[in-house]
């Protein structure tokens, strides 16, 4: 299974509101309609809160949702 990667520019300057730690790219497993996806997303190294950038949510992730729902 391939990993979807977020450009590092989308991570720069983001901090966790709870921990005040800078977000770093981490491999995260997402599940949608019984399908698993490995995605490299910005996450807090302390509490592991994950940020899904708007461009990814409205772009690639939306396309995948549509494909899965059409099955």
MOPAC internal coordinates of N, CA, C and O (Angstrom, degrees):
PM7 1SCF
backbone

  N    0.0000 0     0.00 0     0.00 0    0    0    0
  C    1.4473 1     0.00 0     0.00 0    1    0    0
  C    1.5190 1   108.98 1     0.00 0    2    1    0
  O    1.2310 1   120.14 1   -47.71 1    3    2    1
  N    1.3137 1   117.34 1   132.29 1    3    2    1
  C    1.4576 1   120.62 1  -179.72 1    5    3    2
  C    1.5249 1   110.63 1   -83.43 1    6    5    3
  O    1.2310 1   121.65 1   -19.32 1    7    6    5
  N    1.3075 1   114.46 1   160.68 1    7    6    5
  C    1.4596 1   120.99 1  -179.43 1    9    7    6
  C    1.5230 1   108.93 1  -106.71 1   10    9    7
  O    1.2310 1   120.59 1   -52.56 1   11   10    9
  N    1.3250 1   116.47 1   127.44 1   11   10    9
  C    1.4663 1   121.23 1   173.89 1   13   11   10
  C    1.5155 1   106.91 1   -78.81 1   14   13   11
  O    1.2310 1   120.43 1   -50.64 1   15   14   13
  N    1.3253 1   116.78 1   129.36 1   15   14   13
  C    1.4671 1   120.40 1  -177.29 1   17   15   14
  C    1.5188 1   111.14 1  -112.98 1   18   17   15
  O    1.2310 1   121.22 1   -38.88 1   19   18   17
  N    1.3088 1   115.28 1   141.12 1   19   18   17
  C    1.4531 1   123.30 1   176.04 1   21   19   18
  C    1.5274 1   107.26 1   -93.86 1   22   21   19
  O    1.2310 1   119.63 1   -45.70 1   23   22   21
  N    1.3324 1   118.31 1   134.30 1   23   22   21
  C    1.4724 1   119.32 1   177.17 1   25   23   22
  C    1.5291 1   111.26 1   -57.76 1   26   25   23
  O    1.2310 1   120.95 1   -40.61 1   27   26   25
  N    1.3322 1   115.80 1   139.39 1   27   26   25
  C    1.4634 1   119.78 1  -178.30 1   29   27   26
  C    1.5308 1   112.38 1   -58.73 1   30   29   27
  O    1.2310 1   120.21 1   153.72 1   31   30   29
  N    1.3228 1   117.20 1   -26.28 1   31   30   29
  C    1.4695 1   120.46 1   178.81 1   33   31   30
  C    1.5221 1   110.88 1   -62.85 1   34   33   31
  O    1.2310 1   120.03 1   151.06 1   35   34   33
  N    1.3481 1   117.56 1   -28.94 1   35   34   33
  C    1.4646 1   121.27 1   178.98 1   37   35   34
  C    1.5245 1   112.39 1   -72.89 1   38   37   35
  O    1.2310 1   119.99 1   167.23 1   39   38   37
  N    1.3312 1   117.63 1   -12.77 1   39   38   37
  C    1.4574 1   122.17 1  -177.78 1   41   39   38
  C    1.5226 1   111.13 1   -96.70 1   42   41   39
  O    1.2310 1   120.71 1   149.76 1   43   42   41
  N    1.3194 1   116.25 1   -30.24 1   43   42   41
  C    1.4663 1   121.81 1  -174.06 1   45   43   42
  C    1.5231 1   111.89 1   -56.24 1   46   45   43
  O    1.2310 1   121.35 1   -50.60 1   47   46   45
  N    1.3170 1   115.02 1   129.40 1   47   46   45
  C    1.4592 1   120.61 1   174.68 1   49   47   46
  C    1.5165 1   115.43 1    86.80 1   50   49   47
  O    1.2310 1   119.06 1   178.35 1   51   50   49
  N    1.3243 1   119.39 1    -1.65 1   51   50   49
  C    1.4668 1   121.67 1   179.28 1   53   51   50
  C    1.5263 1   109.97 1   -90.91 1   54   53   51
  O    1.2310 1   120.94 1   -45.33 1   55   54   53
  N    1.3344 1   115.81 1   134.67 1   55   54   53
  C    1.4609 1   122.51 1   178.19 1   57   55   54
  C    1.5217 1   109.11 1  -128.28 1   58   57   55
  O    1.2310 1   120.84 1   -31.53 1   59   58   57
  N    1.3181 1   116.00 1   148.47 1   59   58   57
  C    1.4524 1   121.83 1   176.65 1   61   59   58
  C    1.5308 1   108.49 1   -70.15 1   62   61   59
  O    1.2310 1   120.19 1   -52.16 1   63   62   61
  N    1.3283 1   117.25 1   127.84 1   63   62   61
  C    1.4649 1   121.21 1  -178.90 1   65   63   62
  C    1.5274 1   111.37 1   -67.98 1   66   65   63
  O    1.2310 1   120.05 1   151.95 1   67   66   65
  N    1.3151 1   117.51 1   -28.05 1   67   66   65
  C    1.4645 1   121.37 1  -178.32 1   69   67   66
  C    1.5202 1   111.99 1   -82.22 1   70   69   67
  O    1.2310 1   120.63 1   132.34 1   71   70   69
  N    1.3305 1   116.40 1   -47.66 1   71   70   69
  C    1.4734 1   121.73 1  -172.44 1   73   71   70
  C    1.5241 1   113.74 1   -99.05 1   74   73   71
  O    1.2310 1   120.12 1   164.88 1   75   74   73
  N    1.3127 1   117.37 1   -15.12 1   75   74   73
  C    1.4612 1   123.42 1  -174.94 1   77   75   74
  C    1.5299 1   111.63 1    59.09 1   78   77   75
  O    1.2310 1   120.76 1  -148.73 1   79   78   77
  N    1.3380 1   116.16 1    31.27 1   79   78   77
  C    1.4570 1   122.56 1   175.84 1   81   79   78
  C    1.5254 1   108.37 1   -97.67 1   82   81   79
  O    1.2310 1   120.73 1   -33.98 1   83   82   81
  N    1.3289 1   116.22 1   146.02 1   83   82   81
  C    1.4566 1   119.63 1   176.76 1   85   83   82
  C    1.5224 1   109.54 1   -71.47 1   86   85   83
  O    1.2310 1   120.59 1   -44.25 1   87   86   85
  N    1.3317 1   116.49 1   135.75 1   87   86   85
  C    1.4567 1   121.80 1   179.50 1   89   87   86
  C    1.5271 1   109.38 1   -69.65 1   90   89   87
  O    1.2310 1   120.87 1   -38.05 1   91   90   89
  N    1.3395 1   115.94 1   141.95 1   91   90   89
  C    1.4617 1   122.38 1   177.77 1   93   91   90
  C    1.5279 1   108.04 1  -128.88 1   94   93   91
  O    1.2310 1   120.58 1   -26.05 1   95   94   93
  N    1.3223 1   116.50 1   153.95 1   95   94   93
  C    1.4608 1   119.78 1   178.79 1   97   95   94
  C    1.5192 1   109.94 1   -71.51 1   98   97   95
  O    1.2310 1   120.88 1   -50.48 1   99   98   97
  N    1.3458 1   115.92 1   129.52 1   99   98   97
  C    1.4552 1   122.35 1   177.85 1  101   99   98
  C    1.5157 1   108.80 1  -137.92 1  102  101   99
  O    1.2310 1   120.48 1   -31.07 1  103  102  101
  N    1.3153 1   116.69 1   148.93 1  103  102  101
  C    1.4530 1   121.13 1   176.24 1  105  103  102
  C    1.5246 1   108.61 1   -75.77 1  106  105  103
  O    1.2310 1   120.96 1   -52.84 1  107  106  105
  N    1.3386 1   115.76 1   127.16 1  107  106  105
  C    1.4634 1   122.54 1  -176.96 1  109  107  106
  C    1.5203 1   108.03 1  -127.70 1  110  109  107
  O    1.2310 1   120.37 1   -38.88 1  111  110  109
  N    1.3205 1   116.90 1   141.12 1  111  110  109
  C    1.4598 1   120.82 1   176.82 1  113  111  110
  C    1.5237 1   108.44 1  -100.88 1  114  113  111
  O    1.2310 1   120.61 1   -58.24 1  115  114  113
  N    1.3402 1   116.44 1   121.76 1  115  114  113
  C    1.4627 1   122.49 1   178.64 1  117  115  114
  C    1.5214 1   109.43 1  -108.52 1  118  117  115
  O    1.2310 1   120.74 1   -33.54 1  119  118  117
  N    1.3286 1   116.19 1   146.46 1  119  118  117
  C    1.4582 1   120.75 1   177.87 1  121  119  118
  C    1.5198 1   108.99 1  -123.52 1  122  121  119
  O    1.2310 1   121.29 1   -44.26 1  123  122  121
  N    1.3404 1   115.13 1   135.74 1  123  122  121
  C    1.4677 1   121.35 1   177.17 1  125  123  122
  C    1.5151 1   107.92 1  -148.17 1  126  125  123
  O    1.2310 1   120.29 1   -57.12 1  127  126  125
  N    1.3158 1   117.06 1   122.88 1  127  126  125
  C    1.4634 1   122.78 1  -179.66 1  129  127  126
  C    1.5282 1   111.79 1    49.48 1  130  129  127
  O    1.2310 1   120.61 1  -128.81 1  131  130  129
  N    1.3179 1   116.45 1    51.19 1  131  130  129
  C    1.4690 1   123.74 1   178.57 1  133  131  130
  C    1.5282 1   114.29 1    62.67 1  134  133  131
  O    1.2310 1   119.68 1  -163.44 1  135  134  133
  N    1.3164 1   118.22 1    16.56 1  135  134  133
  C    1.4644 1   122.29 1   174.96 1  137  135  134
  C    1.5256 1   108.30 1  -112.00 1  138  137  135
  O    1.2310 1   120.90 1   -41.51 1  139  138  137
  N    1.3248 1   115.88 1   138.49 1  139  138  137
  C    1.4631 1   121.25 1   179.34 1  141  139  138
  C    1.5189 1   110.40 1  -105.86 1  142  141  139
  O    1.2310 1   121.21 1   -38.51 1  143  142  141
  N    1.3293 1   115.29 1   141.49 1  143  142  141
  C    1.4555 1   122.19 1   179.96 1  145  143  142
  C    1.5199 1   109.08 1  -134.39 1  146  145  143
  O    1.2310 1   120.81 1   -45.78 1  147  146  145
  N    1.3305 1   116.05 1   134.22 1  147  146  145
  C    1.4614 1   120.71 1   172.66 1  149  147  146
  C    1.5161 1   107.80 1   -94.47 1  150  149  147
  O    1.2310 1   121.33 1   -54.88 1  151  150  149
  N    1.3206 1   115.06 1   125.12 1  151  150  149
  C    1.4612 1   120.95 1  -177.47 1  153  151  150
  C    1.5159 1   108.16 1  -133.61 1  154  153  151
  O    1.2310 1   120.56 1   -44.26 1  155  154  153
  N    1.3144 1   116.53 1   135.74 1  155  154  153
  C    1.4586 1   121.17 1   175.28 1  157  155  154
  C    1.5221 1   106.91 1   -91.02 1  158  157  155
  O    1.2310 1   120.88 1   -69.50 1  159  158  157
  N    1.3362 1   115.91 1   110.50 1  159  158  157
  C    1.4631 1   121.83 1  -174.33 1  161  159  158
  C    1.5210 1   111.07 1  -127.20 1  162  161  159
  O    1.2310 1   120.71 1   -22.39 1  163  162  161
  N    1.3379 1   116.25 1   157.61 1  163  162  161
  C    1.4591 1   119.44 1   174.13 1  165  163  162
  C    1.5303 1   109.51 1   -67.57 1  166  165  163
  O    1.2310 1   120.92 1   -47.98 1  167  166  165
  N    1.3205 1   115.85 1   132.02 1  167  166  165
  C    1.4607 1   121.05 1   179.88 1  169  167  166
  C    1.5147 1   109.77 1  -144.01 1  170  169  167
  O    1.2310 1   121.17 1   -25.51 1  171  170  169
  N    1.3170 1   115.38 1   154.49 1  171  170  169
  C    1.4586 1   120.87 1   176.50 1  173  171  170
  C    1.5207 1   108.55 1   -76.18 1  174  173  171
  O    1.2310 1   119.51 1   -52.94 1  175  174  173
  N    1.3376 1   118.54 1   127.06 1  175  174  173
  C    1.4590 1   120.53 1  -179.04 1  177  175  174
  C    1.5338 1   112.50 1   -68.84 1  178  177  175
  O    1.2310 1   120.30 1   162.07 1  179  178  177
  N    1.3387 1   117.03 1   -17.93 1  179  178  177
  C    1.4606 1   120.62 1  -177.13 1  181  179  178
  C    1.5351 1   111.89 1   -91.75 1  182  181  179
  O    1.2310 1   119.77 1   124.35 1  183  182  181
  N    1.3421 1   118.05 1   -55.65 1  183  182  181
  C    1.4709 1   120.85 1  -176.10 1  185  183  182
  C    1.5258 1   112.99 1  -102.16 1  186  185  183
  O    1.2310 1   119.95 1   173.01 1  187  186  185
  N    1.3368 1   117.71 1    -6.99 1  187  186  185
  C    1.4704 1   125.04 1   177.70 1  189  187  186
  C    1.5313 1   113.45 1    68.05 1  190  189  187
  O    1.2310 1   119.64 1  -162.17 1  191  190  189
  N    1.3313 1   118.29 1    17.83 1  191  190  189
  C    1.4655 1   121.56 1   172.77 1  193  191  190
  C    1.5238 1   107.57 1   -60.18 1  194  193  191
  O    1.2310 1   120.69 1   -44.23 1  195  194  193
  N    1.3318 1   116.29 1   135.77 1  195  194  193
  C    1.4589 1   121.13 1  -175.44 1  197  195  194
  C    1.5249 1   110.18 1  -109.28 1  198  197  195
  O    1.2310 1   120.97 1   -42.72 1  199  198  197
  N    1.3288 1   115.75 1   137.28 1  199  198  197
  C    1.4624 1   122.52 1   175.82 1  201  199  198
  C    1.5214 1   108.32 1  -105.70 1  202  201  199
  O    1.2310 1   120.66 1   -53.62 1  203  202  201
  N    1.3280 1   116.34 1   126.38 1  203  202  201
  C    1.4571 1   120.60 1   173.54 1  205  203  202
  C    1.5270 1   106.51 1  -105.71 1  206  205  203
  O    1.2310 1   120.12 1   -72.17 1  207  206  205
  N    1.3402 1   117.37 1   107.83 1  207  206  205
  C    1.4655 1   120.43 1  -178.29 1  209  207  206
  C    1.5321 1   111.23 1   -58.17 1  210  209  207
  O    1.2310 1   120.90 1   -34.96 1  211  210  209
  N    1.3147 1   115.88 1   145.04 1  211  210  209
  C    1.4640 1   122.05 1  -177.10 1  213  211  210
  C    1.5296 1   112.29 1   -55.63 1  214  213  211
  O    1.2310 1   120.14 1   138.32 1  215  214  213
  N    1.3197 1   117.34 1   -41.68 1  215  214  213
  C    1.4580 1   120.99 1  -179.31 1  217  215  214
  C    1.5238 1   112.18 1   -60.53 1  218  217  215
  O    1.2310 1   120.31 1   141.48 1  219  218  217
  N    1.3228 1   117.01 1   -38.52 1  219  218  217
  C    1.4616 1   121.05 1   178.43 1  221  219  218
  C    1.5248 1   110.76 1   -71.89 1  222  221  219
  O    1.2310 1   120.43 1   137.44 1  223  222  221
  N    1.3295 1   116.79 1   -42.56 1  223  222  221
  C    1.4688 1   120.96 1  -179.03 1  225  223  222
  C    1.5251 1   111.65 1   -63.88 1  226  225  223
  O    1.2310 1   120.30 1   139.63 1  227  226  225
  N    1.3156 1   117.03 1   -40.37 1  227  226  225
  C    1.4623 1   120.42 1  -177.14 1  229  227  226
  C    1.5268 1   112.83 1   -90.04 1  230  229  227
  O    1.2310 1   120.38 1   168.73 1  231  230  229
  N    1.3154 1   116.87 1   -11.27 1  231  230  229
  C    1.4629 1   121.31 1  -178.53 1  233  231  230
  C    1.5103 1   111.80 1  -104.20 1  234  233  231
  O    1.2310 1   121.08 1    81.26 1  235  234  233
  N    1.3281 1   115.55 1   -98.74 1  235  234  233
  C    1.4688 1   122.15 1  -173.90 1  237  235  234
  C    1.5326 1   112.52 1   -59.12 1  238  237  235
  O    1.2310 1   119.89 1   135.56 1  239  238  237
  N    1.3365 1   117.82 1   -44.44 1  239  238  237
  C    1.4645 1   120.04 1  -178.48 1  241  239  238
  C    1.5283 1   111.24 1   -65.15 1  242  241  239
  O    1.2310 1   120.37 1   142.02 1  243  242  241
  N    1.2976 1   116.90 1   -37.98 1  243  242  241
  C    1.4703 1   120.84 1   178.25 1  245  243  242
  C    1.5292 1   110.12 1   -64.58 1  246  245  243
  O    1.2310 1   120.30 1   138.69 1  247  246  245
  N    1.3178 1   117.04 1   -41.31 1  247  246  245
  C    1.4666 1   121.04 1   178.34 1  249  247  246
  C    1.5307 1   110.93 1   -62.12 1  250  249  247
  O    1.2310 1   120.26 1   136.77 1  251  250  249
  N    1.3269 1   117.10 1   -43.23 1  251  250  249
  C    1.4703 1   121.53 1   179.41 1  253  251  250
  C    1.5277 1   110.10 1   -64.72 1  254  253  251
  O    1.2310 1   119.90 1   138.08 1  255  254  253
  N    1.3398 1   117.80 1   -41.92 1  255  254  253
  C    1.4649 1   121.25 1   177.15 1  257  255  254
  C    1.5245 1   110.47 1   -57.96 1  258  257  255
  O    1.2310 1   120.53 1   134.73 1  259  258  257
  N    1.3207 1   116.59 1   -45.27 1  259  258  257
  C    1.4683 1   120.50 1  -179.21 1  261  259  258
  C    1.5260 1   111.35 1   -62.41 1  262  261  259
  O    1.2310 1   120.42 1   137.09 1  263  262  261
  N    1.3332 1   116.80 1   -42.91 1  263  262  261
  C    1.4663 1   121.06 1   178.47 1  265  263  262
  C    1.5212 1   111.66 1   -61.87 1  266  265  263
  O    1.2310 1   120.29 1   136.50 1  267  266  265
  N    1.3337 1   117.04 1   -43.50 1  267  266  265
  C    1.4604 1   120.57 1  -179.03 1  269  267  266
  C    1.5243 1   111.77 1   -69.24 1  270  269  267
  O    1.2310 1   120.16 1   141.57 1  271  270  269
  N    1.3209 1   117.31 1   -38.43 1  271  270  269
  C    1.4546 1   120.63 1  -179.43 1  273  271  270
  C    1.5280 1   111.86 1   -70.98 1  274  273  271
  O    1.2310 1   119.98 1   152.96 1  275  274  273
  N    1.3262 1   117.64 1   -27.04 1  275  274  273
  C    1.4609 1   121.45 1   179.80 1  277  275  274
  C    1.5290 1   112.27 1   -77.10 1  278  277  275
  O    1.2310 1   120.21 1   166.67 1  279  278  277
  N    1.3281 1   117.21 1   -13.33 1  279  278  277
  C    1.4786 1   120.63 1  -179.65 1  281  279  278
  C    1.5068 1   110.80 1   -69.77 1  282  281  279
  O    1.2310 1   120.10 1   180.00 1  283  282  281

